Amino acid sequence: QQGLMVYNLKGELLQSLPAGRVNNVDVRQGFSHRGRPIDIAAASQRDRHAISLFAIDPATGTVTTAEEIETGLTDVYGLCMYQQASEVYVFINDQDGRFEQWQIKDSPQGWRGQLRRRFSVQSQPEGCAADDQQQRLFIGEEDVAVWTLDAAPDAPTAMQQVAAVGDWLVADIEGMDIYRRGDQAWLVVSSQGNDSYVVFN
């Protein structure tokens, strides 16, 4: 309801940016902004149906508000990012099940967005996460299942079910992310209906 909050890993508030009604947020490192090395954060901006972009100084961690990309969605909700070599993408969804995949491009005027792909699920989604190494996208359809598909912008959008809502995964399926250590990876999914996390290898 307020904006983007930045904490350290001790839970201490470092910054509060008045970005409006932002929902999901994600981060990628090793990008550029107006030609200068910078890290990037993106958040779904629900008031303006947009992607809010933030620049992160890689030396200090200081976050500043950057550009905003207006989507073709009517009620934006969940969001996650994907990085393929030097290319950075944002996946953003609508409460009606639609997804858009935007490529973020640097320019002398700042970050610009190019819509690369659309797809959808049958009911309300929210959380998503991309495994950059395996080029896979995982999405949560809140009352139904976790799905996966190819994250590349020119790939088919056919989905495979990872896990359906049931005894372990209890609706709503909310946030999710990838935890990687060496060549091993886990998908961590919040199972809101029973206040737990489900971990998939």
C-alpha positions as CSV (number, residue, x, y, z in Angstrom):
1,Q,0.0,0.0,0.0
2,Q,3.0,2.3,0.4
3,G,6.1,1.5,-1.7
4,L,9.3,-0.5,-1.8
5,M,11.1,-1.2,1.5
6,V,14.7,-2.1,1.6
7,Y,16.1,-4.1,4.5
8,N,19.4,-5.7,5.4
9,L,19.6,-9.3,6.4
10,K,19.4,-8.4,10.1
11,G,15.9,-7.2,9.4
12,E,16.8,-3.5,9.8
13,L,15.0,-1.0,7.5
14,L,17.5,0.8,5.2
15,Q,15.3,2.6,2.7
16,S,11.6,3.4,2.1
17,L,10.8,4.4,-1.5
18,P,7.3,5.9,-2.1
19,A,6.5,3.7,-5.2
20,G,2.8,3.3,-4.6
21,R,0.9,0.0,-4.5
22,V,3.6,-2.4,-5.6
23,N,3.2,-6.2,-5.1
24,N,5.8,-8.8,-6.1
25,V,9.4,-7.8,-6.4
26,D,12.5,-9.5,-7.9
27,V,16.2,-8.6,-8.5
28,R,19.0,-9.4,-11.0
29,Q,22.6,-8.5,-10.9
30,G,25.1,-7.4,-13.6
31,F,23.0,-5.1,-15.8
32,S,23.5,-1.5,-16.9
33,H,21.5,1.7,-16.7
34,R,22.3,4.5,-19.2
35,G,25.5,2.6,-19.9
36,R,26.7,2.4,-16.3
37,P,27.0,-1.0,-14.5
38,I,24.0,-1.4,-12.2
39,D,21.8,-4.0,-10.7
40,I,18.1,-4.0,-11.3
41,A,14.9,-4.6,-9.3
42,A,11.4,-4.8,-10.7
43,A,8.0,-4.7,-9.0
44,S,4.4,-5.0,-10.2
45,Q,2.8,-1.5,-9.9
46,R,-0.9,-2.1,-9.3
47,D,-2.1,1.5,-9.4
48,R,-0.8,2.1,-12.9
49,H,-0.9,-1.4,-14.4
50,A,2.9,-1.2,-14.8
51,I,6.3,-2.5,-14.1
52,S,8.2,-0.3,-11.7
53,L,12.0,-0.5,-12.2
54,F,14.6,0.4,-9.6
55,A,18.4,0.8,-10.0
56,I,20.7,-0.7,-7.3
57,D,24.2,0.5,-6.9
58,P,26.4,-2.6,-7.0
59,A,29.0,-1.1,-4.7
60,T,26.7,0.4,-2.0
61,G,23.4,-1.4,-2.4
62,T,21.6,2.0,-2.5
63,V,18.3,1.7,-4.4
64,T,16.8,4.5,-6.5
65,T,13.6,4.8,-8.5
66,A,14.2,4.5,-12.2
67,E,11.7,4.0,-15.0
68,E,8.2,2.5,-15.3
69,I,6.8,0.4,-18.1
70,E,3.1,0.4,-18.8
71,T,1.8,-3.1,-19.5
72,G,-1.2,-4.2,-21.6
73,L,-2.8,-5.8,-18.4
74,T,-5.8,-4.4,-16.5
75,D,-5.1,-5.6,-12.9
76,V,-1.4,-6.5,-12.5
77,Y,-0.5,-8.8,-9.7
78,G,2.5,-11.1,-9.6
79,L,5.9,-10.6,-11.1
80,C,9.3,-12.2,-11.4
81,M,12.5,-11.7,-13.4
82,Y,14.7,-13.8,-15.7
83,Q,18.2,-13.3,-17.0
84,Q,19.7,-15.0,-20.1
85,A,23.3,-14.0,-20.5
86,S,23.2,-10.1,-20.8
87,E,19.5,-10.0,-21.4
88,V,17.0,-9.2,-18.6
89,Y,13.3,-10.0,-18.7
90,V,10.3,-9.4,-16.5
91,F,7.3,-11.7,-16.3
92,I,4.1,-9.9,-15.0
93,N,0.6,-11.3,-14.6
94,D,-3.0,-10.2,-14.3
95,Q,-5.6,-11.5,-11.9
96,D,-7.5,-12.9,-14.9
97,G,-4.6,-15.3,-15.7
98,R,-2.8,-13.5,-18.4
99,F,1.0,-13.2,-18.4
100,E,3.3,-10.8,-20.4
101,Q,7.0,-11.3,-20.8
102,W,8.9,-8.0,-21.3
103,Q,12.6,-7.5,-22.2
104,I,14.3,-4.7,-20.4
105,K,16.7,-2.8,-22.7
106,D,19.2,-0.1,-21.7
107,S,19.3,3.2,-23.6
108,P,20.8,6.7,-23.1
109,Q,17.3,7.7,-21.8
110,G,17.1,4.8,-19.4
111,W,15.4,1.5,-19.3
112,R,12.8,0.7,-22.0
113,G,10.5,-2.3,-22.3
114,Q,9.8,-4.5,-25.3
115,L,6.9,-7.0,-25.1
116,R,8.2,-10.4,-26.3
117,R,5.5,-13.0,-25.4
118,R,2.0,-13.5,-24.0
119,F,0.5,-16.7,-22.4
120,S,-2.1,-17.5,-19.7
121,V,-3.5,-19.9,-17.2
122,Q,-7.2,-20.5,-16.5
123,S,-7.6,-18.8,-13.2
124,Q,-5.8,-16.3,-10.9
125,P,-2.0,-16.6,-10.7
126,E,0.5,-14.7,-8.5
127,G,4.0,-15.9,-7.6
128,C,6.5,-17.0,-10.2
129,A,10.3,-17.7,-10.3
130,A,12.8,-18.3,-13.1
131,D,15.7,-20.7,-13.0
132,D,18.2,-18.7,-15.1
133,Q,20.6,-21.6,-15.5
134,Q,18.0,-24.1,-16.7
135,Q,16.0,-21.4,-18.6
136,R,12.8,-22.6,-16.9
137,L,9.9,-20.5,-15.6
138,F,7.8,-21.7,-12.7
139,I,4.4,-20.1,-12.1
140,G,1.7,-20.5,-9.4
141,E,-2.0,-20.7,-10.3
142,E,-3.3,-19.9,-6.8
143,D,-6.0,-22.6,-6.3
144,V,-4.8,-25.1,-8.9
145,A,-1.1,-26.0,-9.3
146,V,2.5,-25.0,-9.9
147,W,3.4,-25.1,-13.6
148,T,6.6,-24.9,-15.5
149,L,7.5,-23.8,-19.1
150,D,10.5,-22.6,-21.1
151,A,11.5,-19.1,-20.0
152,A,13.1,-18.1,-23.4
153,P,11.0,-15.3,-25.1
154,D,10.8,-17.2,-28.4
155,A,10.0,-20.6,-26.9
156,P,6.6,-22.4,-27.0
157,T,4.3,-21.7,-24.1
158,A,3.1,-25.2,-23.4
159,M,3.1,-25.9,-19.7
160,Q,3.8,-28.9,-17.6
161,Q,2.4,-29.4,-14.1
162,V,4.9,-29.6,-11.3
163,A,2.5,-30.2,-8.4
164,A,-1.3,-29.8,-7.9
165,V,-3.0,-28.3,-4.8
166,G,-3.5,-31.1,-2.3
167,D,-2.4,-32.3,1.1
168,W,1.1,-30.8,0.9
169,L,0.5,-27.7,-1.3
170,V,-2.6,-26.0,0.1
171,A,-4.2,-23.0,-1.6
172,D,-3.4,-20.3,-2.0
173,I,-0.1,-20.9,-3.8
174,E,1.7,-17.5,-3.3
175,G,5.3,-16.5,-3.6
176,M,8.1,-18.8,-4.8
177,D,11.8,-18.7,-5.7
178,I,14.7,-20.8,-6.7
179,Y,17.5,-21.6,-4.2
180,R,20.7,-22.9,-5.9
181,R,23.9,-24.2,-4.4
182,G,26.5,-25.5,-6.8
183,D,24.8,-27.6,-9.4
184,Q,21.8,-28.4,-7.1
185,A,18.6,-26.3,-7.2
186,W,15.4,-26.3,-5.2
187,L,12.0,-24.6,-5.8
188,V,10.6,-23.1,-2.6
189,V,6.8,-22.4,-2.8
190,S,4.7,-20.7,-0.1
191,S,1.7,-22.8,0.8
192,Q,-0.6,-20.2,2.3
193,G,-3.5,-22.5,3.2
194,N,-1.4,-24.3,5.9
195,D,1.2,-21.6,6.7
196,S,4.2,-23.6,5.3
197,Y,6.7,-23.8,2.6
198,V,6.9,-26.8,0.1
199,V,10.4,-27.5,-1.3
200,F,10.9,-29.3,-4.7
201,N,14.2,-30.5,-6.0
